[in-house]
Structures are given as C-alpha cells and as structure tokens.
Amino acid sequence: MSEPVLSLRGIRRDFPMGNQWVRVLKGIDLDVQPGEYIALMGPSGSGKSTLMNLLGCLDTPTSGSYFLAGEDVSRMDDDALAEVRNKKIGFVFQTFNLLPRQTALQNVALPLVYAGWSKADRQARATEVLGMVGLGDRMDHQPNQLSGGQRQRVAIARALVNTPSMVLADEPTGNLDSATSVEIMRLFDEIHARGNTLVVVTHEEDIARHAKRIVRLRDGLIESDEPNR
C-alpha cells in the first residue's frame, strides 16, 4: 500500500476554558490513502470542526502526530503551516469565501500568486480548471454576477488549481438549494474519479453517501470508520 496522504496518531486537542481545560479531541488515529473519498460526520460537539481545523493546518494538536504527504505538520509554526496550506490543501467552504471585486478567473488564480507562478501561467491554469468545473463561459464574472452553485464551482476550481494533496470541504452544500447541492456533489464525484483525495465534513447523510468511506466522531473519539456500501 502506498504512503497515506494523511496520517494521525494519538491526536488530542485541549482548549482552556476559565481556569480549566476542555478536552475536545481525545486520541484520534486516522489514515487516508491517496485517492480516497471520505465523509467526516458527527453531531454538534463531537469534535469534527476541531478535527477539520487540524486536518486543514489551521490549528495544531495539543499532542499526537499529524503527517501530511509525508511531512510532520503537527509541530510547525504559523508560517510553515501557511505554506503547507497553500501547497498541499485545497479548501472548499460553505460560504464560498470569494473576493467580491475579483473575477472568477482572478479568484481561482489567487493561490498561484502565493505560489510564485507567472501571470501567463496563472491565467492558463485557472482557465483550464474553470473549464473543468463547467464555468469556461463565466471567467470574467464577479461573484455577485453568479448563482450560488456557480460561486461554489469557482471555490472548487480554486481548491483544485494548485493540484493539492487533499481537497478539504466543509459543509460544501450548506448554503445551496437541494437541486444545486446534487449538481455540486456530482462535481465532487467527478473530481474524485480523476484521482483527487477528498475529505468532506458534513452533518447530512445524503451528502455523506457520495463518499466511499464514512468516519463518525462522537465525544472527541472516532465512533466508527466504515466503507460506504
């Protein structure tokens, strides 16, 4: 078996509350292989948002180890984590997080600015990825000229533009109507079929059913980790 894209061992995360500590994650072990499609589920307070922040290198664990694409990110400082986020993780958020005054093309090209690509290469790559998500004819539109589903497609293109090790999606259909949600999840299926590694955080069973494996959290621990039949 190939090396996991991500590997967690004994991950704990404690937060101070007043003069005591609250244990949110209590020892998480998890491996994700290249090309896997995983749904991360759990009720409110289960620790899934905390775990997602750790997976996305937006936070570091209190103890335990986290290897992403073979690199130990659990002890990195903020600058090193920012670099890892830009190079190895594509984010898709419920709220799209697009820059309102930039066109779809400029929004998608933004990670490549940080990665030091030339303008011509940025535009070529962003154009290619927008075509992949079905927005080749909307590249010059700003977010307020796009529907919710189109905005999420722009966000997905931005997540893919860097060819990341993993795409991490947080409630990606949370702001969309049911018909548009179906379209977006079909797009995730296509992205997975191209060989991308996907981790989708959701509380909706019908969204989770698209994944090939469902990991359920409860009270800061993994309650179950099963293939999705």
VMD Tcl script that draws the C-alpha trace (Angstrom):
set ca {
  {0.00 0.00 0.00}
  {1.24 3.49 -0.81}
  {2.07 6.06 1.85}
  {-1.06 7.74 3.29}
  {-1.86 11.30 2.22}
  {-2.56 11.98 5.87}
  {-1.82 10.02 9.00}
  {-2.97 10.96 12.50}
  {-1.73 9.20 15.62}
  {-2.96 9.91 19.14}
  {-4.27 13.37 18.23}
  {-5.56 15.29 21.24}
  {-6.73 18.89 21.34}
  {-7.45 20.68 24.61}
  {-8.78 24.22 24.96}
  {-8.58 26.44 28.04}
  {-11.93 27.44 29.49}
  {-11.69 29.66 32.53}
  {-9.19 28.00 34.85}
  {-9.62 24.51 33.46}
  {-9.01 22.63 30.21}
  {-11.67 21.11 27.99}
  {-10.63 18.00 26.07}
  {-12.23 18.18 22.63}
  {-10.25 15.51 20.78}
  {-9.25 12.60 22.98}
  {-6.91 10.49 20.88}
  {-7.66 10.27 17.16}
  {-5.94 7.74 14.87}
  {-6.77 8.09 11.17}
  {-5.12 7.26 7.85}
  {-6.32 8.50 4.46}
  {-4.85 6.89 1.35}
  {-4.23 8.70 -1.96}
  {-7.43 8.95 -3.99}
  {-9.79 8.16 -1.11}
  {-13.14 9.94 -0.74}
  {-14.07 10.28 2.94}
  {-17.00 11.87 4.73}
  {-16.34 13.08 8.26}
  {-19.53 13.16 10.33}
  {-20.60 13.77 13.89}
  {-23.17 15.64 15.97}
  {-22.56 19.15 17.25}
  {-19.88 18.99 19.95}
  {-18.36 15.75 18.61}
  {-15.09 17.48 17.71}
  {-15.45 17.36 13.94}
  {-14.87 21.10 13.42}
  {-11.77 20.95 15.63}
  {-10.53 17.92 13.70}
  {-11.19 19.68 10.39}
  {-9.14 22.68 11.53}
  {-6.28 20.33 12.41}
  {-6.53 18.47 9.08}
  {-6.51 21.83 7.28}
  {-3.42 23.01 9.20}
  {-5.44 25.90 10.64}
  {-4.55 24.65 14.13}
  {-2.03 22.29 15.75}
  {-2.74 19.44 18.19}
  {-2.03 19.54 21.92}
  {-0.34 16.15 21.50}
  {-0.01 13.41 18.92}
  {1.38 13.46 15.39}
  {-0.04 14.52 12.02}
  {1.80 13.65 8.82}
  {0.51 15.27 5.62}
  {2.01 13.97 2.37}
  {4.87 12.50 4.41}
  {5.64 15.73 6.30}
  {5.13 16.14 10.06}
  {2.92 19.24 10.33}
  {1.93 18.78 13.98}
  {4.81 20.88 15.32}
  {5.09 23.54 12.62}
  {4.93 27.27 13.31}
  {2.30 29.50 11.68}
  {4.45 30.48 8.70}
  {5.31 26.89 7.85}
  {1.66 25.87 8.25}
  {0.56 28.66 5.90}
  {2.94 27.35 3.25}
  {1.64 23.79 3.68}
  {-1.97 25.02 3.40}
  {-1.23 26.84 0.17}
  {0.67 23.98 -1.47}
  {-0.95 20.81 -0.20}
  {-4.57 21.55 0.74}
  {-7.45 22.81 -1.36}
  {-10.27 24.29 0.75}
  {-13.96 24.45 -0.13}
  {-16.09 26.36 2.41}
  {-19.83 26.56 2.95}
  {-19.66 30.35 2.49}
  {-17.51 30.20 -0.71}
  {-15.01 32.80 0.64}
  {-14.54 34.51 -2.74}
  {-13.13 38.01 -3.13}
  {-16.12 40.12 -4.24}
  {-14.27 42.56 -6.52}
  {-12.25 39.90 -8.34}
  {-13.46 37.93 -11.35}
  {-13.90 34.17 -11.22}
  {-10.57 33.82 -13.06}
  {-8.76 36.10 -10.57}
  {-10.25 34.24 -7.60}
  {-9.15 30.88 -8.94}
  {-5.66 32.13 -9.82}
  {-5.06 33.61 -6.35}
  {-3.32 30.56 -4.76}
  {-0.90 30.56 -7.70}
  {0.08 34.16 -6.91}
  {1.26 32.98 -3.48}
  {2.98 30.01 -5.12}
  {5.01 32.34 -7.33}
  {3.59 31.40 -10.74}
  {3.96 33.87 -13.63}
  {0.84 35.76 -14.70}
  {0.59 33.91 -18.01}
  {0.90 30.50 -16.32}
  {-1.62 31.50 -13.64}
  {-4.18 32.54 -16.22}
  {-3.67 29.40 -18.29}
  {-4.04 27.08 -15.29}
  {-7.04 28.97 -13.83}
  {-8.74 28.92 -17.25}
  {-8.15 25.16 -17.50}
  {-9.63 24.44 -14.05}
  {-12.65 26.70 -14.57}
  {-13.32 24.73 -17.74}
  {-13.13 21.51 -15.72}
  {-15.90 22.71 -13.37}
  {-18.10 23.91 -16.23}
  {-17.51 27.66 -15.91}
  {-15.43 28.36 -19.00}
  {-18.03 30.93 -20.09}
  {-18.18 32.74 -16.73}
  {-14.50 33.54 -16.14}
  {-14.89 37.31 -16.30}
  {-17.89 37.44 -13.96}
  {-17.59 38.67 -10.38}
  {-19.19 36.61 -7.57}
  {-22.29 38.83 -7.36}
  {-22.97 38.04 -11.04}
  {-23.00 34.30 -10.35}
  {-25.55 31.96 -8.77}
  {-24.76 30.17 -5.50}
  {-23.95 26.97 -7.35}
  {-21.66 28.81 -9.76}
  {-19.89 30.51 -6.85}
  {-19.26 27.14 -5.22}
  {-17.88 25.87 -8.55}
  {-15.45 28.80 -8.56}
  {-14.45 27.87 -5.00}
  {-13.93 24.24 -6.06}
  {-11.80 25.35 -9.02}
  {-9.72 27.49 -6.66}
  {-9.26 24.46 -4.38}
  {-8.02 22.34 -7.31}
  {-5.79 24.91 -9.05}
  {-2.66 24.01 -7.07}
  {-3.04 20.25 -7.61}
  {-3.19 19.78 -3.80}
  {-2.51 16.54 -1.92}
  {-6.04 16.75 -0.48}
  {-9.27 18.71 -1.01}
  {-10.97 19.52 2.30}
  {-14.61 20.59 2.01}
  {-16.57 21.95 4.99}
  {-20.36 21.57 4.56}
  {-19.90 22.37 0.83}
  {-23.65 22.39 0.09}
  {-24.75 24.14 3.29}
  {-25.79 27.35 1.50}
  {-27.31 25.73 -1.59}
  {-30.78 24.52 -2.51}
  {-31.29 20.79 -2.97}
  {-31.10 20.76 -6.80}
  {-27.84 22.75 -6.77}
  {-26.49 20.52 -3.98}
  {-27.00 17.49 -6.22}
  {-25.05 19.24 -9.01}
  {-22.17 20.13 -6.68}
  {-21.93 16.62 -5.26}
  {-21.92 15.23 -8.80}
  {-18.96 17.51 -9.46}
  {-17.19 16.13 -6.35}
  {-17.80 12.61 -7.72}
  {-16.10 13.67 -10.98}
  {-13.18 15.23 -9.09}
  {-12.73 12.01 -7.11}
  {-12.89 9.96 -10.32}
  {-9.92 11.98 -11.61}
  {-7.87 10.68 -8.68}
  {-8.15 13.51 -6.18}
  {-8.22 12.79 -2.43}
  {-11.38 14.27 -0.87}
  {-12.37 14.79 2.77}
  {-15.89 16.23 3.14}
  {-17.12 17.38 6.54}
  {-20.91 17.19 6.70}
  {-23.82 16.50 9.03}
  {-26.09 15.43 6.14}
  {-26.41 11.71 5.44}
  {-27.31 12.20 1.76}
  {-24.11 14.21 1.21}
  {-22.03 11.63 3.08}
  {-23.42 8.85 0.89}
  {-21.33 10.16 -2.02}
  {-18.15 9.27 -0.13}
  {-16.59 5.81 -0.27}
  {-15.83 5.75 3.46}
  {-17.62 7.38 6.40}
  {-15.81 8.30 9.61}
  {-18.12 9.21 12.50}
  {-16.98 11.15 15.55}
  {-18.61 11.24 18.96}
  {-17.31 12.91 22.14}
  {-13.86 13.54 20.67}
  {-13.25 9.96 19.52}
  {-13.84 8.02 16.32}
  {-17.05 6.07 16.89}
  {-16.99 4.22 13.58}
  {-14.92 4.12 10.39}
  {-16.54 2.04 7.67}
  {-16.67 1.67 3.88}
  {-19.83 3.19 2.43}
  {-21.74 0.36 0.77}
}
mol new
graphics top color blue
foreach p $ca { graphics top sphere $p radius 0.5 }
foreach p [lrange $ca 0 end-1] q [lrange $ca 1 end] { graphics top cylinder $p $q radius 0.2 }
display resetview
